């Protein structure tokens, strides 16, 4: 898990708005990077840690909603807080359906922005933790032998060692050894925990 400090990206073509938000965030101990246009934001150095994006809807060149679409297409799921002086209901609905955390209409209260930022950063922390957990499970699964992976799929399908041995054409004691080894390698303390791991890995069960 990355230990990088959280950062808030601000994309707004109004220099005064950018500076004001940066001062606000600094006052509560949050680091911010500002950009005048979406294109500048896209050229930034990627940040390996929790982040969120405060994004003006109306920008020169690539609009805020277009930038949101580009990020989704690129597989970048940084939580977005939209801000606008010209919000309308269809625009808000589109932004929220695409995963925006909040849609604030200028002028908005500082506390409303800070609350949205904390919500967005927490969402990103949780998503990153989930991704790291799945990556760790995937590494453990890849360390299993082909036979152990086969046994794991049979175990999570609810088969007992005797049934597994029958499917594999081997002795029950051999099936138990494979099950013990895969439990150890996957660091699963119980069959229930192994089942949860399999769900996270989206492993198919055998009917």
Secondary structure, DSSP 8 states (H G I E B T S, - for coil): ---EEEEEEEE-S-HHHHHHHHHHHHHTT-EEEEESSHHHHHTS----EEEEEEEESS-SSS-HHHHHHHHHHTT---EEEEEESS--HHHHHHHHHTT-SEEEESS--HHHHHHHHHHHHHHHHHHHHHHHHHHHHHHHHHHS-HHHHHHHHHHHTT--HHHHHHHHTS-HHHHHHHHHHHHHHHT-SSHHHHHHHHHHHT-----
